[in-house]
Amino acid sequence: MTIQAVLPPGVSKESFAAALAEYRAIVGDQWVFVDLERLAPYSRLMVPDDDAAHQPCGAIAAGSVEEIQRILAVSNKYKIPLWTISVGRNFGYGEAAPATPGQMILDLKRMNRILEVDPELGTALVEPGVTFKQLHDYLIEHNLPFWFNKPAPAPVVGPMGFTLERGMGYTRYQEQAQNFSGMEVVLADGSVIRTGMGGAENAKTWQAYRWGYGPWIDGLFLQSNFGIVTKLGLWLMKRPAAHKTWAAGFLDIDGAARSVEVLRDLRLDGVIENGMVAHMSYGVALTQKRSDLFNGPGAIPEEMWAGMAKQAGLAVWSAVGTVFGHPDQIAINLDIIRKAMTAAGGFFITEEQVSGPASILFNNIKMITTDQLSLEDFAIFNYRGSGGAWFAPVIPSKAKDVLECYRISQRTLAEFGFDYIGGFMIGYSGRHFDAASIILYDRDNPEEFKRAKQCYLKVVDACAKAGYPLYRAGTPIMKMTADFYGEAQKTINARLKHMFDPNHILSPGKSGIA
Amino acid sequence: MTIQAVLPPGVSKESFAAALAEYRAIVGDQWVFVDLERLAPYSRLMVPDDDAAHQPCGAIAAGSVEEIQRILAVSNKYKIPLWTISVGRNFGYGEAAPATPGQMILDLKRMNRILEVDPELGTALVEPGVTFKQLHDYLIEHNLPFWFNKPAPAPVVGPMGFTLERGMGYTRYQEQAQNFSGMEVVLADGSVIRTGMGGAENAKTWQAYRWGYGPWIDGLFLQSNFGIVTKLGLWLMKRPAAHKTWAAGFLDIDGAARSVEVLRDLRLDGVIENGMVAHMSYGVALTQKRSDLFNGPGAIPEEMWAGMAKQAGLAVWSAVGTVFGHPDQIAINLDIIRKAMTAAGGFFITEEQVSGPASILFNNIKMITTDQLSLEDFAIFNYRGSGGAWFAPVIPSKAKDVLECYRISQRTLAEFGFDYIGGFMIGYSGRHFDAASIILYDRDNPEEFKRAKQCYLKVVDACAKAGYPLYRAGTPIMKMTADFYGEAQKTINARLKHMFDPNHILSPGKSGIA
């Protein structure tokens, strides 16, 4: 028998062996992993932090709510922490690995049923292991006129993790936290609760009306370690009659900042439903290796980006989006967007007008904003190496904040020799943008790894101190991010944690809640 | 000194007198009320329940967070429950009176500052006592291009209560629970927490981005008694370039049921943002006294409504709404709505085409769906007497559920001699409707009061048992409604209550949480 790399903190080898025997009796030998080889998928990191800091002690794949309840009983008995994952990706945010070493991964991939899709209401009830690919295939197979909100790496990730992490999508529904309804949650003591209308045994609106009656507790299970969500109600997006992707090009960050205000006002006016403003570096990183572009010291200088843009006929910054609806609505809305972006100094085009290198960008935008599934966004990890860490400070939708947050991010990354690769994604209401950037680095280069780690901590710190803390944090910076949110929130989270999970067996360290 | 009517449960007269002296020392004599006359506004009931069941022991009006903290200390010391109100209306849901007798009303009307309005983001930070009238005047005075989501009796109620009760509006933003960002909450132990981005001292997005980092606790303070919300971030609605009110008339409930499905599909297609389907009785009740219409036994028969409709050139049921936007967008969207409603058998008109009695309905719809403020909806309480109780079962947006919920409601009301007055309001996502009805009765007629009380309990029970529990309950039926939502939700609410408020001094009985 191969021995696992680490033990759960404070648990003896004998005690852990006894627990493993009990886990195996619940799920079967084949669903408990402790050898390093089989743990590899749960240990692999892209974020810049030491592997040892996130090494699991093992993994267990549960097949049902009842198995989860029995696993919890064992974990409570032996005080073995369980780091719950659904599909188990979370690329650039810590992947499947736990926030702290020695946790047992509770993998829910086997629970992957699409339990119900209502073809009239456009709702779905799914288990944690369901992937977007699976949902996509289901909708096609059943000839249902629905799309769904999804993140870029949709095929290999799923709606459960996307929702619970409060991911940002690109369709009409954008912010996933605004667009789900109802959960089933297993608490640490094994009790099961159905939230919202799901509490009423015979209610016909569990997936249709999210708020239920009395206090709404679903929010407690977002980015949290207070329970294990085993069922989730999704709102599917009706397939639009038509759609068209557009872009407005800008020469510099000042133009990008103006375009953020344009997107804000268009959103407040109900003209657009999605939108982002991206630096050309993102598109370049998708298609080229950095070493083919630049071998100088430090980050690629802004003038070089500008030169490359000029040569390729691309904009340095592009505001992009897709409008949905009846063709007549689309024509009018595009006309409004065109006028507003042009007035802000943008060069406006729609998908029919595009050619050359800009086509790649357009196809990427079209793919993520519609029902197409593709893994082409993963090509970004070929840019510099296998390492990547997302960070997304939350900014108000104002030009001055775009400029300030960009300046801090770009300068801090450059200070450590990394290129600014990112942009600004509009939030649900139009009032905030996620200033989403990714530190791309070569994880196999120890010196670069070290720089990436320092850079990651510094840029997040600098943004937060300027008034732009993150909305979501990778495992290495969860505690640090929680600190930015202050003592009062930490105290209440700690009290809630103690109430829900007195033995602290559920995902300790998640969102800084130990 | 006039003596108050009741004492807090389990508190002696001497102990209460001592507490009152301490309360007075905090807020001043003029802000503590115990004599019956001054308590009248806090005791007045429209819902059909005995006055004695909701009699406060007194009222105290706090002027600041610091005063609230000191009041909480006194209440914890003497175990005096505080029933918190903001503006203190909640018409037809229990008004200002507590769920159980002997509670001290904690009135926050003095805390009525509009603390901040961001003219670019369209956000406002308000205190509990702010009314919609005040916000309306503020926006006009500062020439800001914003409206807000609001309920029918907007002038005399406020955004705090509207939001915390999860009220339904009629503008682009409809469901208020989807459209606020950030709270400040005083907990029972006097600690103060700012939620969401408000936890980060210098974050610039407290009112712009609602979800913050980690678990989202704001939902815990909706329809709840876990804390006292002292500040709230609102999302204002940008003033649209134009708007137009429309209606589609139907002859019977079958047509109304079809129109609900039409509204659902239009909402899923992004064509409409609001909408409701109302029985003509609502419009009639706004403008006429029942005794002038009908003196027979029992409820007004459906045939009589049909006859009145025919005579007046009105529809028995009307699907109504307002479209917002650029005039070109409006024209296209109205055309789509017209085609869909006509295909469903509706007679479609827009505001320019209306004349005669239908104008009253149109003006009412236009008023509640735009920025107009009016109290004309109150005229409904002249229909039969001063009594009224709203109940709104949640139904999926399907014709069969419209028919079933209507049938149960109409028959149960008729069984007790009351007219069905209500309709169906579309929810935020289009997937559910609130089947909102009001029992209008003469509260000064003891026999009718008794019937109304029985009817209220029976209709709510019958709807819930058919799968349509309420989303919000009047004080007399809070416990009953909580029971429908099951043991698991009751247990978790009780655990949360115990954690937040071990002495149970905050609004005991609210949402059935004792």
Interface residues (C-beta under 8 A of the other chain):
Chain A: D118 E120 L121 G122 T123 R166 R172 E175 A177 Q178 N179 S181 S191 V192 I193 R194 T195 M197 G199 A200 E201 N202 A203 K204 T205 Q207 A208 Y209 W211 G212 Y213 G214 P215 W216 I217 D218 G219 L220 F221 L222 Q223 S224 F226 W235 K238 P240 A241 E261 R264 D265 L268 D269 G270 V271 E273 F324 G325 H326 D328 Q329 I332 N333 I336 V394 I395 P396 S397 K398 D401 G427 S429 R431 H432 A464 K465 A466 G467 Y468 P469 L470 Y471 R472 A473 T481 A482 F484 Y485 G486 A488 Q489 T491 I492 N493 R495 L496 M499 S511 G512 I513
Chain B: D118 E120 L121 G122 T123 R166 R172 E175 A177 Q178 N179 S181 S191 V192 I193 R194 T195 M197 G199 A200 E201 N202 A203 K204 T205 Q207 A208 Y209 W211 G212 Y213 G214 P215 W216 I217 D218 G219 L220 F221 L222 Q223 S224 F226 W235 K238 P240 A241 E261 R264 D265 L268 D269 G270 V271 E273 F324 G325 H326 D328 Q329 I332 N333 I336 V394 I395 P396 S397 K398 D401 G427 S429 R431 H432 A464 K465 A466 G467 Y468 P469 L470 Y471 R472 A473 T481 A482 F484 Y485 G486 A488 Q489 T491 I492 N493 R495 L496 M499 S511 G512 I513
